[in-house]
Amino acid sequence: MSLSHEVMPDVPVASEMQQRAQRHLWLQWTGMGRLAPEDVPVIVRGDGCYVFDERGRRYLDGLAGLFCVNAGHGRVELADVAAEQMRTLGYYPTWGYAHKPAIELAAKIAELTPGDLNRVFFTSGGSEAVESAIKLCRAYHRLNRQGSRTKIIARSLAYHGVTMGALSATGVPSARVPFEPVTPGGCHVANTNVYRLPAGQDPLVLADAIEERILFEGPETVSAVILEPVQNSGGCLTPPEGYFARVREICDRYGVLFISDETICAWGRLGTWFGSQRYDYQPDIITTAKGITSAYAPLGAMIVSDRIAQPFMETDAVFAHGLTFAGHPLSAAIALGNLEIFEREGLVEHVRDREDGFRARLEGLKDLPIVGDVRGAGYMWAVELVRDQDTKAFFTREQLDAIVPFISGELFKRGLICRTDDRSFLALHLAPPLVADRDELDEIEATVRAVLSEACERFGYR
Ligand SMILES: Cc1ncc(COP(=O)(O)O)c(C=O)c1O
C-alpha cells in the first residue's frame, strides 16, 4: 500500500503554543535544556488510531498514547458518560465510603480476572498500584508474623513506576540513579530476552534465577516477586514456554507472593483481558492502570486474591494506605463505559484475530539488514535493531547517536508516532490502539520499512 502521508516538511518557526510549552510546561522524561520550541509536538485532537497536531498534521498513534488509549481516540460516548457522572456525583472518596461507579467497577473487574482475584483497591495510576502492592505484601507478611519479609524481586530493565517504592522494583538504571538511595529491598534478576540467550541454553534458567536469588537473599526476607506478563522495557520480552508455571512453583515453595504488573498488559493489549490469562498463570495480585479507562481519565488498581485479602477482611487489621483520588467516580464511570465498548465491539477478540497478521508484517521486515528480532504478543511488539543480523552485534554509542535521532525523527515526520528505545537494546516499540485494523497495520509496516531502509542506505548497513 502507499503511504497515506507525504513526508512532512520541517517547520522552523515555533507557534505561540510551542513557545509557551517550552517556557512553562515541564515535559516528563524530557531533556528540557536540549528542546527547541519548534520541536514540541502540540497534539490537539484524536480520532480512532490517529491524532492531529495544531497545524492539522495527522499521525498514526503507534503507541496508543502511552500504551493506554486502547479503545482509540475520540470516543464521544465516554465524554457523555463523564458529563453524566459529573452531573450526578463529581467526587466522593473511597475512604470509608463507597459510591456506585467504584462498586460496579470493582465487581466488573472481579468478573473478568482469573481465579480468586476478587478484591479491588483503586489508585490513580500504575506507579501507585505497584506502590500499594509492595506495601500490601509487607503488611500481609507482618500480619502472618513474617515481618522480616520485605524484599521484592524484579527483573533487569523492567519498568514498574517512579514513586520511591515502585522505583525499588524498577530495573532501569537511568530511572534510579538520580534518586538513590531508593527504598531498600529491590533485587533484580535476568529478564527474558531469549534472543540474547547463549545458543543451547535452557530458557527456564531465567525462571530458576528467581529461585537462586530468593535463596541468596534468604527466603525469610523475601516478600514478593513482581513481573510483567510481557516485559515492555527492554523491548517486549515475552516469557519462554513454561516460565510462569515455574515462577509460580518457586513462589509457592518459599512463601513469596507473586505480583503480575499488568499496567500495560491487561485490557486486551495481549489479546486477553489480563496478561496472566494469556500465559495461563495465577498471580496473588495484579497491578493495572492505563487501558482500564483507555486513558480517558486517570485510574489504576491493585487487584488482590481472596487469600491475601482475607486477614484484612476478617480481623481488625487495617491496610493503612489510601489516596484521595483512588476510584474517583468520574474515572470509574469512564472505565465502566470503556469496558462496555470493549465488550460491544469485541476488542479483545479483535486483537487475537489480528495478532498473526501484525506479527507477519513485522517479521517481513527481517529482509532489512538491521532488523534483528521481532517479538511481542497481541498488539504489543518490538523490533530489535542490530548492527549485524548474524552476530546480533549492538550498535556502538557513536552509531546510536547517529541512527536513533534519524529513525525517530523520520518516523515522526512520516506521520508515525512510536518509540525508539535505546536504554538497553535498540528497539522500536509498536502498540497501537486496539481498534487498529489491516489498513493501520499496513501503514505501520510501510512507514517503518521506508524509514529503516533509508537508515540502512544512509548509514551504510548492507
Ligand atoms: C509495567 C508498568 N508498571 C508501572 C508503570 C507506572 O505507571 P504510571 O505511569 O501510571 O504511574 C508503568 C508505566 O508505563 C508500567 O509500564
The ligand as an SDF file (V2000), in Angstrom:
LIG
                    3D

 16 16  0  0  0  0  0  0  0  0999 V2000
    4.6370   -2.1300   33.8510 C   0  0  0  0  0  0  0  0  0  0  0  0
    4.4290   -0.7440   34.3800 C   0  0  0  0  0  0  0  0  0  0  0  0
    4.2840   -0.5580   35.6970 N   0  0  0  0  0  0  0  0  0  0  0  0
    4.0890    0.6700   36.2310 C   0  0  0  0  0  0  0  0  0  0  0  0
    4.0400    1.7850   35.4230 C   0  0  0  0  0  0  0  0  0  0  0  0
    3.8160    3.1400   36.0150 C   0  0  0  0  0  0  0  0  0  0  0  0
    2.5360    3.6190   35.6720 O   0  0  0  0  0  0  0  0  0  0  0  0
    2.1920    5.1660   35.7860 P   0  0  0  0  0  0  0  0  0  0  0  0
    2.9900    5.8850   34.7640 O   0  0  0  0  0  0  0  0  0  0  0  0
    0.7000    5.1870   35.5080 O   0  0  0  0  0  0  0  0  0  0  0  0
    2.4810    5.5880   37.1760 O   0  0  0  0  0  0  0  0  0  0  0  0
    4.1810    1.6460   34.0370 C   0  0  0  0  0  0  0  0  0  0  0  0
    4.1370    2.8050   33.1600 C   0  0  0  0  0  0  0  0  0  0  0  0
    4.3320    2.7420   31.9750 O   0  0  0  0  0  0  0  0  0  0  0  0
    4.3850    0.3430   33.5030 C   0  0  0  0  0  0  0  0  0  0  0  0
    4.5430    0.1550   32.1940 O   0  0  0  0  0  0  0  0  0  0  0  0
  1  2  1  0
  2  3  1  0
  2 15  2  0
  3  4  2  0
  4  5  1  0
  5  6  1  0
  5 12  2  0
  6  7  1  0
  7  8  1  0
  8  9  2  0
  8 10  1  0
  8 11  1  0
 12 13  1  0
 12 15  1  0
 13 14  2  0
 15 16  1  0
M  END
$$$$
